């Protein structure tokens, strides 16, 4: 509640900012009609599956899918690669006052991975299967980057543990934020992207607008 009040206080300030890659005047944040329509649009129902498939998936395995699983895995890797390689990290670091570190890279990358996951979850069982491998690709990438940076095995293991906790907490917070008003989303961004270190309301407003537009 305190975090949400802080985000609301910051966002209540009248300000003028710059949206990533375009100049625009900041506005008072609110839930637009389009946003409300999105929140209340019923999701496509899950496809009906047989008793055997339900049993297999209850055991932790994946049942038969409409598309080849190998092709879904390849598509997941391509999606992840496009997701993280097309981000202008320097611009994010500058606009959000983030240090140029592996952790800052991860915070920006996980935000974009989450946006991909939100879209893929709408594709039923195949989409959820693809989400699993998008996340798998992300962890492999994080580990490779940490190795290239020369982080020793013990520290790397601990860093991955912390990042895993951070990621799933961020996913929960972002999911709540995207389905709620801008103050809730701003609070999630303040906690998970800015790491609770944002004193400029224009930066929060910038990122809320950026996420809403994706």
C-alpha positions as CSV (number, residue, x, y, z in Angstrom):
1,X,0.0,0.0,0.0
2,X,2.9,2.3,0.8
3,X,4.5,1.6,-2.5
4,X,1.3,2.3,-4.4
5,X,0.8,5.6,-2.4
6,X,4.4,6.6,-3.4
7,X,3.8,5.9,-7.0
8,X,0.5,7.8,-6.9
9,X,2.2,10.8,-5.3
10,X,5.0,10.8,-7.9
11,X,2.6,10.4,-10.8
12,X,0.3,13.2,-9.5
13,X,3.0,15.8,-10.3
14,X,2.4,17.8,-13.5
15,X,5.3,17.2,-15.8
16,X,6.6,17.2,-19.3
17,X,8.7,14.3,-20.6
18,X,10.0,12.5,-23.6
19,X,8.7,9.1,-24.7
20,X,11.3,6.7,-25.9
21,X,12.3,7.6,-29.5
22,X,9.5,10.3,-29.8
23,X,8.7,13.7,-28.3
24,X,5.4,13.9,-26.5
25,X,3.8,16.0,-23.7
26,X,3.2,14.1,-20.5
27,X,-0.4,13.9,-19.3
28,X,-2.2,12.9,-16.2
29,X,-2.2,9.1,-16.2
30,X,-5.6,7.4,-16.3
31,X,-7.3,4.3,-17.6
32,X,-8.3,4.9,-21.2
33,X,-11.5,3.5,-22.7
34,X,-9.3,1.2,-24.8
35,X,-7.5,0.0,-21.6
36,X,-10.9,-0.8,-20.0
37,X,-12.0,-2.6,-23.1
38,X,-8.9,-4.8,-23.0
39,X,-9.4,-5.6,-19.3
40,X,-13.0,-6.7,-19.9
41,X,-12.5,-8.6,-23.1
42,X,-13.1,-12.3,-22.5
43,X,-10.1,-14.4,-23.3
44,X,-10.4,-17.3,-25.8
45,X,-11.4,-20.4,-23.9
46,X,-8.9,-23.2,-23.6
47,X,-9.3,-26.0,-26.1
48,X,-11.0,-29.1,-24.9
49,X,-8.5,-31.9,-24.2
50,X,-9.1,-35.6,-23.5
51,X,-8.7,-37.4,-20.2
52,X,-5.4,-38.9,-21.2
53,X,-3.9,-35.5,-22.1
54,X,-5.2,-34.1,-18.8
55,X,-3.5,-37.0,-16.9
56,X,-0.2,-36.5,-18.8
57,X,-0.1,-32.8,-18.1
58,X,-1.1,-33.3,-14.4
59,X,2.1,-35.5,-14.2
60,X,4.1,-32.5,-15.4
61,X,4.5,-33.5,-19.0
62,X,3.1,-31.8,-22.1
63,X,0.4,-33.5,-24.0
64,X,-0.1,-33.5,-27.8
65,X,-0.2,-30.0,-29.4
66,X,-1.6,-28.6,-32.6
67,X,1.9,-27.7,-33.8
68,X,5.2,-29.5,-33.8
69,X,6.9,-29.0,-30.4
70,X,10.3,-28.6,-32.0
71,X,9.0,-25.8,-34.2
72,X,7.5,-24.1,-31.2
73,X,10.9,-24.3,-29.4
74,X,12.6,-22.7,-32.4
75,X,9.9,-20.0,-32.6
76,X,10.4,-19.3,-28.9
77,X,14.2,-18.9,-29.4
78,X,13.6,-16.6,-32.3
79,X,11.1,-14.6,-30.3
80,X,13.4,-14.2,-27.4
81,X,16.3,-13.2,-29.7
82,X,14.3,-10.6,-31.5
83,X,12.9,-9.4,-28.1
84,X,16.3,-8.7,-26.5
85,X,18.4,-7.7,-29.5
86,X,16.2,-4.9,-30.7
87,X,16.2,-3.0,-27.5
88,X,18.3,0.1,-27.3
89,X,19.7,-0.6,-23.8
90,X,21.8,2.6,-23.7
91,X,18.7,4.7,-24.2
92,X,16.9,2.8,-21.4
93,X,19.8,3.2,-19.1
94,X,19.9,6.9,-19.8
95,X,16.1,7.6,-19.6
96,X,15.7,5.5,-16.5
97,X,19.0,6.5,-14.8
98,X,20.1,2.9,-14.6
99,X,23.8,1.9,-14.2
100,X,25.3,0.0,-17.2
101,X,25.5,-3.4,-15.5
102,X,24.4,-7.0,-16.1
103,X,21.6,-6.6,-13.6
104,X,20.3,-3.5,-15.3
105,X,20.4,-5.3,-18.6
106,X,18.4,-8.1,-17.0
107,X,15.8,-5.7,-15.6
108,X,15.2,-4.2,-19.0
109,X,15.2,-7.6,-20.8
110,X,12.8,-9.2,-18.3
111,X,10.3,-6.4,-18.9
112,X,10.3,-7.1,-22.6
113,X,10.2,-10.8,-22.1
114,X,7.1,-10.4,-19.9
115,X,5.4,-8.4,-22.6
116,X,6.0,-11.3,-25.0
117,X,4.6,-13.7,-22.5
118,X,1.5,-11.7,-22.0
119,X,0.8,-12.0,-25.7
120,X,1.7,-15.7,-26.0
121,X,-0.5,-16.7,-23.1
122,X,-3.5,-15.8,-25.3
123,X,-2.6,-18.6,-27.7
124,X,-3.9,-21.5,-25.5
125,X,-1.8,-24.5,-24.7
126,X,0.6,-23.9,-27.5
127,X,1.3,-20.4,-26.4
128,X,1.9,-21.5,-22.8
129,X,4.3,-24.2,-24.1
130,X,6.1,-21.5,-26.1
131,X,6.3,-19.2,-23.0
132,X,8.2,-21.9,-21.2
133,X,10.9,-22.0,-23.8
134,X,11.1,-18.2,-24.1
135,X,11.9,-18.1,-20.4
136,X,14.3,-21.0,-20.8
137,X,16.2,-19.1,-23.6
138,X,16.4,-16.1,-21.3
139,X,18.1,-18.0,-18.5
140,X,20.6,-19.6,-21.0
141,X,21.4,-16.1,-22.3
142,X,21.9,-14.7,-18.8
143,X,24.2,-17.6,-17.9
144,X,26.3,-17.1,-21.1
145,X,26.6,-13.4,-20.5
146,X,27.7,-13.9,-17.0
147,X,30.4,-16.3,-18.1
148,X,31.6,-13.9,-20.8
149,X,31.9,-11.2,-18.1
150,X,34.1,-13.5,-16.1
151,X,31.8,-14.0,-13.1
152,X,33.0,-17.0,-11.1
153,X,30.8,-20.1,-10.8
154,X,29.8,-19.6,-7.1
155,X,28.8,-15.9,-7.6
156,X,27.1,-16.8,-10.9
157,X,25.0,-19.4,-9.2
158,X,24.0,-17.0,-6.5
159,X,23.2,-14.3,-9.0
160,X,21.0,-16.6,-11.0
161,X,19.1,-17.5,-7.9
162,X,18.5,-13.9,-7.1
163,X,17.5,-13.1,-10.7
164,X,15.1,-16.0,-10.7
165,X,13.3,-14.7,-7.6
166,X,13.4,-11.2,-9.1
167,X,11.9,-12.4,-12.4
168,X,8.9,-14.3,-10.9
169,X,8.1,-11.4,-8.5
170,X,8.3,-9.0,-11.4
171,X,6.0,-11.2,-13.6
172,X,3.4,-11.2,-10.8
173,X,3.7,-7.4,-10.3
174,X,3.5,-6.6,-14.0
175,X,0.5,-8.9,-14.5
176,X,-1.3,-7.1,-11.7
177,X,-0.2,-3.7,-13.1
178,X,-1.3,-4.3,-16.7
179,X,-4.8,-5.3,-15.5
180,X,-5.1,-2.4,-13.1
181,X,-4.7,1.4,-13.4
182,X,-1.5,3.2,-14.1
183,X,-0.7,3.8,-10.4
184,X,-0.5,0.0,-9.9
185,X,1.6,-0.4,-13.0
186,X,3.9,2.5,-12.0
187,X,4.4,0.8,-8.6
188,X,5.3,-2.4,-10.3
189,X,7.8,-0.6,-12.5
190,X,9.2,1.3,-9.5
191,X,9.9,-2.0,-7.7
192,X,11.1,-4.1,-10.5
193,X,12.6,-1.9,-13.2
194,X,13.9,1.0,-11.1
195,X,14.7,-1.3,-8.2
196,X,12.9,1.2,-5.8
197,X,15.3,4.0,-6.8
198,X,13.3,6.4,-8.9
199,X,12.7,10.0,-7.6
200,X,11.7,11.5,-10.9
201,X,8.0,11.0,-11.7
202,X,8.7,11.7,-15.4
203,X,10.7,8.5,-15.6
204,X,7.8,6.5,-14.2
205,X,5.3,8.2,-16.5
206,X,7.6,7.5,-19.4
207,X,7.7,3.8,-18.7
208,X,4.0,3.4,-17.9
209,X,3.2,5.0,-21.3
210,X,5.8,2.8,-23.0
211,X,4.4,-0.4,-21.6
212,X,0.8,0.6,-22.4
213,X,1.7,1.2,-26.0
214,X,3.3,-2.2,-26.6
